[in-house]
């Protein structure tokens, strides 16, 4: 139970999101290099924003890992960093990915 002086969950997490998010299921590919080989897995977004996304991917990564994110709808790709990892569900891990060099057109949505 919250007391009058304790912030709500939404107040606590408000600063964690950088900008507006839009609920959108976009098919994605996450690529990375390991042991001198290129690897990739496909997944989808839960929500997208100008600076990143929340995605479900069947591969766990370490916080801070540098990845390549490909939007499979429009084939745009950009460097990304894993900034948050949530629960592992039946279909994969919840991942918070921050885009590093994406243009405004990465998702094909105006924010």
Jmol script that loads the backbone (N, CA, C; Angstrom):
load data "model"
ATOM      1  N   UNK A   1       0.835  -1.170   0.000  1.00  0.00           N
ATOM      2  CA  UNK A   1       0.000   0.000   0.000  1.00  0.00           C
ATOM      3  C   UNK A   1       0.888   1.244   0.000  1.00  0.00           C
ATOM      4  N   UNK A   2       0.557   2.231  -0.822  1.00  0.00           N
ATOM      5  CA  UNK A   2       1.321   3.464  -0.896  1.00  0.00           C
ATOM      6  C   UNK A   2       0.936   4.397   0.239  1.00  0.00           C
ATOM      7  N   UNK A   3       1.931   5.066   0.784  1.00  0.00           N
ATOM      8  CA  UNK A   3       1.656   6.124   1.741  1.00  0.00           C
ATOM      9  C   UNK A   3       1.596   7.435   0.980  1.00  0.00           C
ATOM     10  N   UNK A   4       1.160   8.477   1.630  1.00  0.00           N
ATOM     11  CA  UNK A   4       1.004   9.779   0.972  1.00  0.00           C
ATOM     12  C   UNK A   4       2.324  10.310   0.430  1.00  0.00           C
ATOM     13  N   UNK A   5       3.431   9.963   1.066  1.00  0.00           N
ATOM     14  CA  UNK A   5       4.734  10.491   0.644  1.00  0.00           C
ATOM     15  C   UNK A   5       5.478   9.589  -0.330  1.00  0.00           C
ATOM     16  N   UNK A   6       4.974   8.384  -0.568  1.00  0.00           N
ATOM     17  CA  UNK A   6       5.653   7.434  -1.442  1.00  0.00           C
ATOM     18  C   UNK A   6       5.184   7.607  -2.887  1.00  0.00           C
ATOM     19  N   UNK A   7       6.130   7.759  -3.843  1.00  0.00           N
ATOM     20  CA  UNK A   7       5.731   7.939  -5.242  1.00  0.00           C
ATOM     21  C   UNK A   7       5.127   6.663  -5.815  1.00  0.00           C
ATOM     22  N   UNK A   8       4.215   6.824  -6.768  1.00  0.00           N
ATOM     23  CA  UNK A   8       3.608   5.677  -7.446  1.00  0.00           C
ATOM     24  C   UNK A   8       4.627   5.039  -8.381  1.00  0.00           C
ATOM     25  N   UNK A   9       4.300   3.839  -8.867  1.00  0.00           N
ATOM     26  CA  UNK A   9       5.172   3.150  -9.822  1.00  0.00           C
ATOM     27  C   UNK A   9       5.402   4.002 -11.059  1.00  0.00           C
ATOM     28  N   UNK A  10       4.332   4.604 -11.589  1.00  0.00           N
ATOM     29  CA  UNK A  10       4.482   5.421 -12.799  1.00  0.00           C
ATOM     30  C   UNK A  10       5.365   6.636 -12.543  1.00  0.00           C
ATOM     31  N   UNK A  11       5.299   7.209 -11.349  1.00  0.00           N
ATOM     32  CA  UNK A  11       6.171   8.338 -11.029  1.00  0.00           C
ATOM     33  C   UNK A  11       7.626   7.888 -10.912  1.00  0.00           C
ATOM     34  N   UNK A  12       7.845   6.708 -10.335  1.00  0.00           N
ATOM     35  CA  UNK A  12       9.201   6.183 -10.187  1.00  0.00           C
ATOM     36  C   UNK A  12       9.852   5.882 -11.527  1.00  0.00           C
ATOM     37  N   UNK A  13       9.058   5.377 -12.474  1.00  0.00           N
ATOM     38  CA  UNK A  13       9.624   4.959 -13.752  1.00  0.00           C
ATOM     39  C   UNK A  13       9.529   6.018 -14.833  1.00  0.00           C
ATOM     40  N   UNK A  14       8.896   7.129 -14.583  1.00  0.00           N
ATOM     41  CA  UNK A  14       8.702   8.162 -15.592  1.00  0.00           C
ATOM     42  C   UNK A  14      10.027   8.619 -16.196  1.00  0.00           C
ATOM     43  N   UNK A  15      11.058   8.795 -15.368  1.00  0.00           N
ATOM     44  CA  UNK A  15      12.351   9.274 -15.861  1.00  0.00           C
ATOM     45  C   UNK A  15      13.107   8.227 -16.670  1.00  0.00           C
ATOM     46  N   UNK A  16      12.700   6.968 -16.612  1.00  0.00           N
ATOM     47  CA  UNK A  16      13.404   5.914 -17.331  1.00  0.00           C
ATOM     48  C   UNK A  16      13.164   5.954 -18.833  1.00  0.00           C
ATOM     49  N   UNK A  17      12.033   6.464 -19.261  1.00  0.00           N
ATOM     50  CA  UNK A  17      11.686   6.516 -20.676  1.00  0.00           C
ATOM     51  C   UNK A  17      12.115   7.846 -21.258  1.00  0.00           C
ATOM     52  N   UNK A  18      12.791   7.785 -22.384  1.00  0.00           N
ATOM     53  CA  UNK A  18      13.242   9.000 -23.055  1.00  0.00           C
ATOM     54  C   UNK A  18      12.284   9.322 -24.189  1.00  0.00           C
ATOM     55  N   UNK A  19      11.284  10.123 -23.919  1.00  0.00           N
ATOM     56  CA  UNK A  19      10.372  10.538 -24.969  1.00  0.00           C
ATOM     57  C   UNK A  19       9.110   9.703 -25.047  1.00  0.00           C
ATOM     58  N   UNK A  20       8.313  10.023 -26.035  1.00  0.00           N
ATOM     59  CA  UNK A  20       7.026   9.386 -26.260  1.00  0.00           C
ATOM     60  C   UNK A  20       7.199   7.983 -26.833  1.00  0.00           C
ATOM     61  N   UNK A  21       6.363   7.078 -26.376  1.00  0.00           N
ATOM     62  CA  UNK A  21       6.337   5.710 -26.906  1.00  0.00           C
ATOM     63  C   UNK A  21       4.982   5.451 -27.538  1.00  0.00           C
ATOM     64  N   UNK A  22       4.982   4.601 -28.561  1.00  0.00           N
ATOM     65  CA  UNK A  22       3.762   4.216 -29.254  1.00  0.00           C
ATOM     66  C   UNK A  22       3.681   2.691 -29.233  1.00  0.00           C
ATOM     67  N   UNK A  23       2.541   2.148 -28.806  1.00  0.00           N
ATOM     68  CA  UNK A  23       2.363   0.700 -28.872  1.00  0.00           C
ATOM     69  C   UNK A  23       2.401   0.284 -30.332  1.00  0.00           C
ATOM     70  N   UNK A  24       3.323  -0.585 -30.667  1.00  0.00           N
ATOM     71  CA  UNK A  24       3.472  -0.997 -32.059  1.00  0.00           C
ATOM     72  C   UNK A  24       4.234  -2.312 -32.115  1.00  0.00           C
ATOM     73  N   UNK A  25       3.645  -3.298 -32.769  1.00  0.00           N
ATOM     74  CA  UNK A  25       4.313  -4.597 -32.929  1.00  0.00           C
ATOM     75  C   UNK A  25       5.007  -4.608 -34.286  1.00  0.00           C
ATOM     76  N   UNK A  26       6.305  -4.356 -34.255  1.00  0.00           N
ATOM     77  CA  UNK A  26       7.129  -4.303 -35.462  1.00  0.00           C
ATOM     78  C   UNK A  26       8.066  -5.506 -35.446  1.00  0.00           C
ATOM     79  N   UNK A  27       8.103  -6.308 -36.503  1.00  0.00           N
ATOM     80  CA  UNK A  27       9.076  -7.401 -36.547  1.00  0.00           C
ATOM     81  C   UNK A  27      10.492  -6.826 -36.658  1.00  0.00           C
ATOM     82  N   UNK A  28      11.400  -7.365 -35.851  1.00  0.00           N
ATOM     83  CA  UNK A  28      12.782  -6.871 -35.821  1.00  0.00           C
ATOM     84  C   UNK A  28      13.761  -8.034 -35.898  1.00  0.00           C
ATOM     85  N   UNK A  29      14.987  -7.682 -36.213  1.00  0.00           N
ATOM     86  CA  UNK A  29      16.109  -8.614 -36.145  1.00  0.00           C
ATOM     87  C   UNK A  29      17.161  -7.948 -35.267  1.00  0.00           C
ATOM     88  N   UNK A  30      17.721  -8.704 -34.344  1.00  0.00           N
ATOM     89  CA  UNK A  30      18.816  -8.221 -33.498  1.00  0.00           C
ATOM     90  C   UNK A  30      20.065  -8.987 -33.906  1.00  0.00           C
ATOM     91  N   UNK A  31      21.112  -8.244 -34.234  1.00  0.00           N
ATOM     92  CA  UNK A  31      22.374  -8.853 -34.682  1.00  0.00           C
ATOM     93  C   UNK A  31      23.485  -8.506 -33.705  1.00  0.00           C
ATOM     94  N   UNK A  32      24.451  -9.417 -33.560  1.00  0.00           N
ATOM     95  CA  UNK A  32      25.609  -9.171 -32.714  1.00  0.00           C
ATOM     96  C   UNK A  32      26.758 -10.044 -33.165  1.00  0.00           C
ATOM     97  N   UNK A  33      27.960  -9.651 -32.735  1.00  0.00           N
ATOM     98  CA  UNK A  33      29.176 -10.413 -33.040  1.00  0.00           C
ATOM     99  C   UNK A  33      29.637 -11.119 -31.774  1.00  0.00           C
ATOM    100  N   UNK A  34      29.996 -12.374 -31.942  1.00  0.00           N
ATOM    101  CA  UNK A  34      30.502 -13.169 -30.824  1.00  0.00           C
ATOM    102  C   UNK A  34      31.415 -14.242 -31.374  1.00  0.00           C
ATOM    103  N   UNK A  35      32.601 -14.389 -30.784  1.00  0.00           N
ATOM    104  CA  UNK A  35      33.576 -15.397 -31.202  1.00  0.00           C
ATOM    105  C   UNK A  35      33.862 -15.289 -32.702  1.00  0.00           C
ATOM    106  N   UNK A  36      34.096 -14.064 -33.163  1.00  0.00           N
ATOM    107  CA  UNK A  36      34.417 -13.783 -34.561  1.00  0.00           C
ATOM    108  C   UNK A  36      33.354 -14.268 -35.548  1.00  0.00           C
ATOM    109  N   UNK A  37      32.109 -14.340 -35.093  1.00  0.00           N
ATOM    110  CA  UNK A  37      31.006 -14.736 -35.971  1.00  0.00           C
ATOM    111  C   UNK A  37      29.828 -13.798 -35.749  1.00  0.00           C
ATOM    112  N   UNK A  38      29.062 -13.591 -36.806  1.00  0.00           N
ATOM    113  CA  UNK A  38      27.861 -12.756 -36.720  1.00  0.00           C
ATOM    114  C   UNK A  38      26.667 -13.658 -36.417  1.00  0.00           C
ATOM    115  N   UNK A  39      25.874 -13.211 -35.442  1.00  0.00           N
ATOM    116  CA  UNK A  39      24.684 -13.947 -35.034  1.00  0.00           C
ATOM    117  C   UNK A  39      23.466 -13.043 -35.154  1.00  0.00           C
ATOM    118  N   UNK A  40      22.286 -13.646 -35.261  1.00  0.00           N
ATOM    119  CA  UNK A  40      21.070 -12.842 -35.301  1.00  0.00           C
ATOM    120  C   UNK A  40      19.882 -13.665 -34.817  1.00  0.00           C
ATOM    121  N   UNK A  41      18.912 -12.965 -34.267  1.00  0.00           N
ATOM    122  CA  UNK A  41      17.633 -13.547 -33.870  1.00  0.00           C
ATOM    123  C   UNK A  41      16.542 -12.568 -34.269  1.00  0.00           C
ATOM    124  N   UNK A  42      15.360 -13.102 -34.496  1.00  0.00           N
ATOM    125  CA  UNK A  42      14.238 -12.231 -34.806  1.00  0.00           C
ATOM    126  C   UNK A  42      13.306 -12.157 -33.602  1.00  0.00           C
ATOM    127  N   UNK A  43      12.568 -11.073 -33.542  1.00  0.00           N
ATOM    128  CA  UNK A  43      11.608 -10.846 -32.476  1.00  0.00           C
ATOM    129  C   UNK A  43      10.644  -9.768 -32.919  1.00  0.00           C
ATOM    130  N   UNK A  44      10.060  -9.064 -31.957  1.00  0.00           N
ATOM    131  CA  UNK A  44       9.118  -7.996 -32.282  1.00  0.00           C
ATOM    132  C   UNK A  44       9.128  -6.962 -31.172  1.00  0.00           C
ATOM    133  N   UNK A  45       8.648  -5.783 -31.501  1.00  0.00           N
ATOM    134  CA  UNK A  45       8.555  -4.720 -30.512  1.00  0.00           C
ATOM    135  C   UNK A  45       7.211  -4.779 -29.807  1.00  0.00           C
ATOM    136  N   UNK A  46       7.193  -4.242 -28.594  1.00  0.00           N
ATOM    137  CA  UNK A  46       5.970  -4.030 -27.836  1.00  0.00           C
ATOM    138  C   UNK A  46       5.571  -2.572 -27.985  1.00  0.00           C
ATOM    139  N   UNK A  47       6.573  -1.702 -27.863  1.00  0.00           N
ATOM    140  CA  UNK A  47       6.373  -0.286 -28.127  1.00  0.00           C
ATOM    141  C   UNK A  47       7.643   0.298 -28.712  1.00  0.00           C
ATOM    142  N   UNK A  48       7.483   1.410 -29.430  1.00  0.00           N
ATOM    143  CA  UNK A  48       8.615   2.057 -30.087  1.00  0.00           C
ATOM    144  C   UNK A  48       8.605   3.538 -29.763  1.00  0.00           C
ATOM    145  N   UNK A  49       9.788   4.149 -29.807  1.00  0.00           N
ATOM    146  CA  UNK A  49       9.949   5.577 -29.608  1.00  0.00           C
ATOM    147  C   UNK A  49      11.102   6.066 -30.449  1.00  0.00           C
ATOM    148  N   UNK A  50      11.272   7.352 -30.524  1.00  0.00           N
ATOM    149  CA  UNK A  50      12.333   7.937 -31.338  1.00  0.00           C
ATOM    150  C   UNK A  50      13.722   7.471 -30.894  1.00  0.00           C
ATOM    151  N   UNK A  51      13.876   7.133 -29.609  1.00  0.00           N
ATOM    152  CA  UNK A  51      15.193   6.770 -29.091  1.00  0.00           C
ATOM    153  C   UNK A  51      15.365   5.292 -28.786  1.00  0.00           C
ATOM    154  N   UNK A  52      14.325   4.465 -29.078  1.00  0.00           N
ATOM    155  CA  UNK A  52      14.487   3.051 -28.800  1.00  0.00           C
ATOM    156  C   UNK A  52      13.192   2.291 -28.819  1.00  0.00           C
ATOM    157  N   UNK A  53      13.204   1.128 -28.139  1.00  0.00           N
ATOM    158  CA  UNK A  53      12.012   0.282 -28.114  1.00  0.00           C
ATOM    159  C   UNK A  53      12.078  -0.692 -26.950  1.00  0.00           C
ATOM    160  N   UNK A  54      10.924  -1.254 -26.656  1.00  0.00           N
ATOM    161  CA  UNK A  54      10.816  -2.418 -25.800  1.00  0.00           C
ATOM    162  C   UNK A  54      10.510  -3.571 -26.739  1.00  0.00           C
ATOM    163  N   UNK A  55      11.325  -4.607 -26.681  1.00  0.00           N
ATOM    164  CA  UNK A  55      11.188  -5.715 -27.626  1.00  0.00           C
ATOM    165  C   UNK A  55      11.153  -7.046 -26.896  1.00  0.00           C
ATOM    166  N   UNK A  56      10.615  -8.048 -27.575  1.00  0.00           N
ATOM    167  CA  UNK A  56      10.641  -9.435 -27.109  1.00  0.00           C
ATOM    168  C   UNK A  56      11.517 -10.206 -28.091  1.00  0.00           C
ATOM    169  N   UNK A  57      12.596 -10.795 -27.566  1.00  0.00           N
ATOM    170  CA  UNK A  57      13.580 -11.495 -28.393  1.00  0.00           C
ATOM    171  C   UNK A  57      13.964 -12.795 -27.683  1.00  0.00           C
ATOM    172  N   UNK A  58      14.080 -13.903 -28.400  1.00  0.00           N
ATOM    173  CA  UNK A  58      14.383 -15.186 -27.759  1.00  0.00           C
ATOM    174  C   UNK A  58      15.864 -15.377 -27.421  1.00  0.00           C
ATOM    175  N   UNK A  59      16.512 -14.317 -27.001  1.00  0.00           N
ATOM    176  CA  UNK A  59      17.943 -14.378 -26.662  1.00  0.00           C
ATOM    177  C   UNK A  59      18.188 -13.373 -25.550  1.00  0.00           C
ATOM    178  N   UNK A  60      18.848 -13.794 -24.489  1.00  0.00           N
ATOM    179  CA  UNK A  60      19.219 -12.871 -23.420  1.00  0.00           C
ATOM    180  C   UNK A  60      20.568 -12.247 -23.709  1.00  0.00           C
ATOM    181  N   UNK A  61      20.723 -10.997 -23.356  1.00  0.00           N
ATOM    182  CA  UNK A  61      21.980 -10.271 -23.551  1.00  0.00           C
ATOM    183  C   UNK A  61      22.347  -9.582 -22.250  1.00  0.00           C
ATOM    184  N   UNK A  62      23.601  -9.201 -22.111  1.00  0.00           N
ATOM    185  CA  UNK A  62      24.070  -8.464 -20.942  1.00  0.00           C
ATOM    186  C   UNK A  62      23.745  -6.982 -21.098  1.00  0.00           C
ATOM    187  N   UNK A  63      23.355  -6.350 -20.011  1.00  0.00           N
ATOM    188  CA  UNK A  63      23.117  -4.909 -20.026  1.00  0.00           C
ATOM    189  C   UNK A  63      24.388  -4.231 -20.536  1.00  0.00           C
ATOM    190  N   UNK A  64      24.215  -3.284 -21.439  1.00  0.00           N
ATOM    191  CA  UNK A  64      25.355  -2.571 -22.019  1.00  0.00           C
ATOM    192  C   UNK A  64      25.868  -3.191 -23.308  1.00  0.00           C
ATOM    193  N   UNK A  65      25.367  -4.370 -23.664  1.00  0.00           N
ATOM    194  CA  UNK A  65      25.837  -5.019 -24.888  1.00  0.00           C
ATOM    195  C   UNK A  65      25.441  -4.197 -26.108  1.00  0.00           C
ATOM    196  N   UNK A  66      26.381  -4.068 -27.023  1.00  0.00           N
ATOM    197  CA  UNK A  66      26.146  -3.335 -28.268  1.00  0.00           C
ATOM    198  C   UNK A  66      25.609  -4.308 -29.310  1.00  0.00           C
ATOM    199  N   UNK A  67      24.535  -3.886 -29.959  1.00  0.00           N
ATOM    200  CA  UNK A  67      23.835  -4.728 -30.919  1.00  0.00           C
ATOM    201  C   UNK A  67      23.534  -3.930 -32.175  1.00  0.00           C
ATOM    202  N   UNK A  68      23.003  -4.589 -33.167  1.00  0.00           N
ATOM    203  CA  UNK A  68      22.481  -3.937 -34.369  1.00  0.00           C
ATOM    204  C   UNK A  68      21.008  -4.301 -34.440  1.00  0.00           C
ATOM    205  N   UNK A  69      20.147  -3.300 -34.576  1.00  0.00           N
ATOM    206  CA  UNK A  69      18.710  -3.509 -34.637  1.00  0.00           C
ATOM    207  C   UNK A  69      18.231  -3.232 -36.049  1.00  0.00           C
ATOM    208  N   UNK A  70      17.492  -4.183 -36.625  1.00  0.00           N
ATOM    209  CA  UNK A  70      16.962  -4.042 -37.977  1.00  0.00           C
ATOM    210  C   UNK A  70      15.440  -4.053 -37.900  1.00  0.00           C
ATOM    211  N   UNK A  71      14.822  -3.017 -38.456  1.00  0.00           N
ATOM    212  CA  UNK A  71      13.371  -2.942 -38.596  1.00  0.00           C
ATOM    213  C   UNK A  71      13.039  -3.759 -39.841  1.00  0.00           C
ATOM    214  N   UNK A  72      12.389  -4.902 -39.687  1.00  0.00           N
ATOM    215  CA  UNK A  72      12.141  -5.796 -40.813  1.00  0.00           C
ATOM    216  C   UNK A  72      11.010  -5.319 -41.724  1.00  0.00           C
ATOM    217  N   UNK A  73      10.272  -4.292 -41.321  1.00  0.00           N
ATOM    218  CA  UNK A  73       9.223  -3.744 -42.172  1.00  0.00           C
ATOM    219  C   UNK A  73       9.826  -2.863 -43.257  1.00  0.00           C
ATOM    220  N   UNK A  74      10.697  -1.913 -42.843  1.00  0.00           N
ATOM    221  CA  UNK A  74      11.265  -0.974 -43.820  1.00  0.00           C
ATOM    222  C   UNK A  74      12.757  -1.204 -44.069  1.00  0.00           C
ATOM    223  N   UNK A  75      13.346  -2.203 -43.426  1.00  0.00           N
ATOM    224  CA  UNK A  75      14.756  -2.598 -43.594  1.00  0.00           C
ATOM    225  C   UNK A  75      15.750  -1.578 -43.056  1.00  0.00           C
ATOM    226  N   UNK A  76      15.302  -0.582 -42.298  1.00  0.00           N
ATOM    227  CA  UNK A  76      16.229   0.349 -41.653  1.00  0.00           C
ATOM    228  C   UNK A  76      16.994  -0.394 -40.568  1.00  0.00           C
ATOM    229  N   UNK A  77      18.265  -0.030 -40.384  1.00  0.00           N
ATOM    230  CA  UNK A  77      19.050  -0.638 -39.316  1.00  0.00           C
ATOM    231  C   UNK A  77      19.841   0.444 -38.595  1.00  0.00           C
ATOM    232  N   UNK A  78      20.143   0.173 -37.326  1.00  0.00           N
ATOM    233  CA  UNK A  78      20.873   1.139 -36.506  1.00  0.00           C
ATOM    234  C   UNK A  78      21.579   0.406 -35.376  1.00  0.00           C
ATOM    235  N   UNK A  79      22.648   1.011 -34.892  1.00  0.00           N
ATOM    236  CA  UNK A  79      23.318   0.500 -33.701  1.00  0.00           C
ATOM    237  C   UNK A  79      22.386   0.701 -32.513  1.00  0.00           C
ATOM    238  N   UNK A  80      22.445  -0.235 -31.564  1.00  0.00           N
ATOM    239  CA  UNK A  80      21.616  -0.148 -30.365  1.00  0.00           C
ATOM    240  C   UNK A  80      22.410  -0.675 -29.179  1.00  0.00           C
ATOM    241  N   UNK A  81      21.999  -0.252 -27.988  1.00  0.00           N
ATOM    242  CA  UNK A  81      22.603  -0.730 -26.748  1.00  0.00           C
ATOM    243  C   UNK A  81      21.480  -1.251 -25.862  1.00  0.00           C
ATOM    244  N   UNK A  82      21.704  -2.407 -25.248  1.00  0.00           N
ATOM    245  CA  UNK A  82      20.734  -2.946 -24.310  1.00  0.00           C
ATOM    246  C   UNK A  82      20.835  -2.162 -23.009  1.00  0.00           C
ATOM    247  N   UNK A  83      19.759  -1.454 -22.655  1.00  0.00           N
ATOM    248  CA  UNK A  83      19.786  -0.644 -21.441  1.00  0.00           C
ATOM    249  C   UNK A  83      18.905  -1.227 -20.335  1.00  0.00           C
ATOM    250  N   UNK A  84      18.072  -2.217 -20.671  1.00  0.00           N
ATOM    251  CA  UNK A  84      17.197  -2.830 -19.671  1.00  0.00           C
ATOM    252  C   UNK A  84      16.841  -4.236 -20.121  1.00  0.00           C
ATOM    253  N   UNK A  85      16.847  -5.162 -19.183  1.00  0.00           N
ATOM    254  CA  UNK A  85      16.411  -6.528 -19.484  1.00  0.00           C
ATOM    255  C   UNK A  85      15.388  -6.920 -18.435  1.00  0.00           C
ATOM    256  N   UNK A  86      14.223  -7.306 -18.903  1.00  0.00           N
ATOM    257  CA  UNK A  86      13.138  -7.690 -18.001  1.00  0.00           C
ATOM    258  C   UNK A  86      13.059  -9.188 -17.839  1.00  0.00           C
ATOM    259  N   UNK A  87      11.859  -9.672 -17.782  1.00  0.00           N
ATOM    260  CA  UNK A  87      11.604 -11.086 -17.540  1.00  0.00           C
ATOM    261  C   UNK A  87      11.780 -11.922 -18.796  1.00  0.00           C
ATOM    262  N   UNK A  88      12.110 -13.194 -18.576  1.00  0.00           N
ATOM    263  CA  UNK A  88      12.105 -14.156 -19.671  1.00  0.00           C
ATOM    264  C   UNK A  88      10.761 -14.859 -19.643  1.00  0.00           C
ATOM    265  N   UNK A  89      10.004 -14.702 -20.729  1.00  0.00           N
ATOM    266  CA  UNK A  89       8.702 -15.351 -20.841  1.00  0.00           C
ATOM    267  C   UNK A  89       8.766 -16.538 -21.778  1.00  0.00           C
ATOM    268  N   UNK A  90       7.607 -17.075 -22.120  1.00  0.00           N
ATOM    269  CA  UNK A  90       7.536 -18.235 -23.019  1.00  0.00           C
ATOM    270  C   UNK A  90       8.123 -17.938 -24.392  1.00  0.00           C
ATOM    271  N   UNK A  91       8.009 -16.686 -24.840  1.00  0.00           N
ATOM    272  CA  UNK A  91       8.459 -16.342 -26.192  1.00  0.00           C
ATOM    273  C   UNK A  91       9.784 -15.606 -26.230  1.00  0.00           C
ATOM    274  N   UNK A  92      10.372 -15.308 -25.082  1.00  0.00           N
ATOM    275  CA  UNK A  92      11.671 -14.641 -25.082  1.00  0.00           C
ATOM    276  C   UNK A  92      11.822 -13.629 -23.960  1.00  0.00           C
ATOM    277  N   UNK A  93      12.898 -12.869 -24.069  1.00  0.00           N
ATOM    278  CA  UNK A  93      13.256 -11.858 -23.073  1.00  0.00           C
ATOM    279  C   UNK A  93      12.648 -10.506 -23.424  1.00  0.00           C
ATOM    280  N   UNK A  94      12.255  -9.757 -22.412  1.00  0.00           N
ATOM    281  CA  UNK A  94      11.883  -8.352 -22.583  1.00  0.00           C
ATOM    282  C   UNK A  94      13.179  -7.550 -22.588  1.00  0.00           C
ATOM    283  N   UNK A  95      13.396  -6.784 -23.647  1.00  0.00           N
ATOM    284  CA  UNK A  95      14.632  -6.008 -23.772  1.00  0.00           C
ATOM    285  C   UNK A  95      14.319  -4.547 -24.048  1.00  0.00           C
ATOM    286  N   UNK A  96      14.974  -3.665 -23.321  1.00  0.00           N
ATOM    287  CA  UNK A  96      14.904  -2.235 -23.590  1.00  0.00           C
ATOM    288  C   UNK A  96      16.128  -1.852 -24.406  1.00  0.00           C
ATOM    289  N   UNK A  97      15.913  -1.472 -25.650  1.00  0.00           N
ATOM    290  CA  UNK A  97      17.005  -1.159 -26.570  1.00  0.00           C
ATOM    291  C   UNK A  97      17.028   0.331 -26.874  1.00  0.00           C
ATOM    292  N   UNK A  98      18.192   0.944 -26.715  1.00  0.00           N
ATOM    293  CA  UNK A  98      18.368   2.360 -27.020  1.00  0.00           C
ATOM    294  C   UNK A  98      19.080   2.489 -28.360  1.00  0.00           C
ATOM    295  N   UNK A  99      18.443   3.177 -29.301  1.00  0.00           N
ATOM    296  CA  UNK A  99      19.042   3.394 -30.622  1.00  0.00           C
ATOM    297  C   UNK A  99      20.191   4.401 -30.513  1.00  0.00           C
ATOM    298  N   UNK A 100      21.274   4.160 -31.240  1.00  0.00           N
ATOM    299  CA  UNK A 100      22.452   5.012 -31.164  1.00  0.00           C
ATOM    300  C   UNK A 100      22.594   5.972 -32.342  1.00  0.00           C
ATOM    301  N   UNK A 101      22.306   5.513 -33.535  1.00  0.00           N
ATOM    302  CA  UNK A 101      22.555   6.368 -34.704  1.00  0.00           C
ATOM    303  C   UNK A 101      21.385   6.341 -35.680  1.00  0.00           C
ATOM    304  N   UNK A 102      20.190   6.128 -35.166  1.00  0.00           N
ATOM    305  CA  UNK A 102      19.015   6.006 -36.034  1.00  0.00           C
ATOM    306  C   UNK A 102      18.503   7.384 -36.435  1.00  0.00           C
ATOM    307  N   UNK A 103      18.054   7.489 -37.648  1.00  0.00           N
ATOM    308  CA  UNK A 103      17.414   8.714 -38.093  1.00  0.00           C
ATOM    309  C   UNK A 103      15.966   8.741 -37.646  1.00  0.00           C
ATOM    310  N   UNK A 104      15.309   9.867 -37.866  1.00  0.00           N
ATOM    311  CA  UNK A 104      13.909  10.023 -37.479  1.00  0.00           C
ATOM    312  C   UNK A 104      12.992   9.047 -38.202  1.00  0.00           C
ATOM    313  N   UNK A 105      13.439   8.510 -39.315  1.00  0.00           N
ATOM    314  CA  UNK A 105      12.604   7.621 -40.120  1.00  0.00           C
ATOM    315  C   UNK A 105      12.770   6.143 -39.754  1.00  0.00           C
ATOM    316  N   UNK A 106      13.515   5.825 -38.707  1.00  0.00           N
ATOM    317  CA  UNK A 106      13.814   4.423 -38.397  1.00  0.00           C
ATOM    318  C   UNK A 106      12.545   3.574 -38.277  1.00  0.00           C
ATOM    319  N   UNK A 107      11.553   4.039 -37.503  1.00  0.00           N
ATOM    320  CA  UNK A 107      10.333   3.262 -37.304  1.00  0.00           C
ATOM    321  C   UNK A 107       9.272   3.558 -38.350  1.00  0.00           C
ATOM    322  N   UNK A 108       9.434   4.632 -39.108  1.00  0.00           N
ATOM    323  CA  UNK A 108       8.405   5.025 -40.068  1.00  0.00           C
ATOM    324  C   UNK A 108       7.206   5.680 -39.401  1.00  0.00           C
ATOM    325  N   UNK A 109       7.429   6.249 -38.211  1.00  0.00           N
ATOM    326  CA  UNK A 109       6.382   6.896 -37.427  1.00  0.00           C
ATOM    327  C   UNK A 109       6.890   8.257 -36.981  1.00  0.00           C
ATOM    328  N   UNK A 110       6.023   9.265 -37.000  1.00  0.00           N
ATOM    329  CA  UNK A 110       6.389  10.583 -36.482  1.00  0.00           C
ATOM    330  C   UNK A 110       6.098  10.633 -34.990  1.00  0.00           C
ATOM    331  N   UNK A 111       7.091  11.081 -34.200  1.00  0.00           N
ATOM    332  CA  UNK A 111       6.918  11.183 -32.747  1.00  0.00           C
ATOM    333  C   UNK A 111       6.795  12.622 -32.335  1.00  0.00           C
TER     334      UNK A 111
END
end "model"
wireframe off; spacefill off
backbone 0.3
color backbone group
